[in-house]
């Protein structure tokens, strides 16, 4: 089994634009989705931005692959 992660050109820019649009429309989104006042949409959008940035960082992906390999090196079905 092989997993391949392909990054599209300008993907980070596209994500940042999309998140900026969501931020511009956050009040409308809250009203449309009937989100409670306690919900912090700014923190939510920041968390999404950070998560997507980590997902697109192939250095982090390489570290995770090495960690996975170390954790499962003695498991027959998961060895490299």
C-alpha positions as CSV (number, residue, x, y, z in Angstrom):
1,X,0.0,0.0,0.0
2,X,1.3,3.4,-0.9
3,X,0.0,6.9,0.0
4,X,0.8,9.9,-2.2
5,X,0.2,13.5,-1.2
6,X,0.1,15.9,-4.2
7,X,0.2,19.6,-3.6
8,X,-1.4,21.8,-6.1
9,X,0.4,25.0,-7.1
10,X,-0.7,28.0,-5.1
11,X,-2.7,25.9,-2.7
12,X,-1.7,27.9,0.3
13,X,-2.8,31.1,-1.4
14,X,-6.2,29.5,-2.3
15,X,-6.7,28.3,1.3
16,X,-5.8,31.8,2.7
17,X,-8.2,33.5,0.3
18,X,-11.0,31.0,1.2
19,X,-10.4,31.5,4.9
20,X,-10.4,35.3,4.5
21,X,-13.8,35.1,2.7
22,X,-15.1,33.0,5.5
23,X,-13.9,35.5,8.0
24,X,-15.6,38.3,6.1
25,X,-18.9,36.4,6.2
26,X,-18.6,35.1,9.8
27,X,-21.6,37.1,11.1
28,X,-23.8,35.8,8.3
29,X,-22.5,32.3,8.8
30,X,-23.3,32.5,12.5
31,X,-26.8,33.7,11.8
32,X,-27.4,31.1,9.0
33,X,-26.2,28.2,11.1
34,X,-27.8,29.5,14.3
35,X,-24.5,29.2,16.1
36,X,-24.6,30.0,19.8
37,X,-22.9,33.2,21.0
38,X,-20.4,31.1,23.0
39,X,-19.0,29.7,19.8
40,X,-15.8,31.6,18.9
41,X,-15.7,31.6,15.1
42,X,-12.4,33.5,15.1
43,X,-10.7,30.8,17.1
44,X,-12.3,28.1,14.9
45,X,-11.0,29.8,11.7
46,X,-7.5,30.2,13.2
47,X,-7.5,26.5,14.2
48,X,-8.6,25.5,10.6
49,X,-5.8,27.7,9.1
50,X,-3.2,26.2,11.4
51,X,-4.4,22.6,10.8
52,X,-4.4,23.1,7.0
53,X,-0.9,24.7,7.1
54,X,0.4,21.7,9.1
55,X,-1.2,19.2,6.7
56,X,0.5,20.9,3.7
57,X,4.0,21.0,5.4
58,X,5.8,18.0,3.9
59,X,8.5,18.3,6.5
60,X,5.9,17.5,9.2
61,X,4.6,14.7,7.0
62,X,8.1,13.2,6.8
63,X,8.4,13.3,10.6
64,X,5.0,11.6,11.0
65,X,6.0,8.9,8.5
66,X,9.2,8.2,10.4
67,X,7.2,8.1,13.7
68,X,4.7,5.7,12.2
69,X,7.5,3.4,10.9
70,X,9.2,3.4,14.4
71,X,5.9,2.8,16.2
72,X,4.9,-0.2,13.9
73,X,8.3,-1.6,13.0
74,X,7.5,-4.9,14.8
75,X,4.0,-5.2,13.4
76,X,4.0,-7.5,10.4
77,X,1.1,-5.9,8.5
78,X,2.4,-2.4,8.9
79,X,6.1,-2.7,8.2
80,X,7.8,-0.9,5.3
